[in-house]
Amino acid sequence: MKKYIDLYIRINSIDSFKNVLYKIKEFGYKYIGFEEDQILDKKIEICNLYRLDYIIRSKKYVPKYKEKTVYATIFENKKESMEEIKRYKINIITVYLSKINELDEEFINFISQRRTKIEILYSDFLYLNYGELKDLIPKISRIMKYAIKKGLSPIVSSGIKEEKEIRSPKEVAAFLRCIGIEDAELLLDVKNLKELFVYEVL
């Protein structure tokens, strides 16, 4: 049985977080990710209740729980993001679809040297119309394929803010295959976590 990952759940209500975790566990998710915030300990408690492993996304260089923390940032623009990655060890850089056209091979080459993974949010696709999808898909496909070619498989997370945005990993994988990503389920597999850590957590 595959063990799937969803490394960006953007829900800050305890009740909603608990409901989401219950549902995604039924879909086969094994590892989840969420930001370090004021209710961090409660989120960890819920993960333990449902026997889900987790990573903590932090923007702090003195995180509360170092052993399960990855350093994540948001892509703003090419120049600023490259400067940030030069200064700090960034594990994940989240790229919203509104910014996807700013990515190019130079940027992918740069982050691949520093082992920083690109993250795309599936929830971004849920609110696009056909025309918007048609324009973006070729670019997304090229960027993801090039990152894979450089040996740094992208991460595809849900990025959900509401329970209605929950989707099964099979649906996400089917979409990725439709845009030309072979072995799409490997991007959603727990094995795609290994490159994020300098020590063994899996």
Secondary structure, DSSP 8 states (H G I E B T S, - for coil): ---EEE-------HHHHHHHHHHHHHTTEEEEEEE--TTHHHHHHHHHHTT-EEEEEES-SS-S-GGGEEEEEE---HHHHHHHHHHS--SEEE--GGGGGG--HHHHHHHHHTT-EEEEEGGGGGG--HHHHHHHHHHHHHHHHHHHHTT---EEE---SSGGG---HHHHHHHHHHTT-TTHHHHTBGGGGGGG-SS---
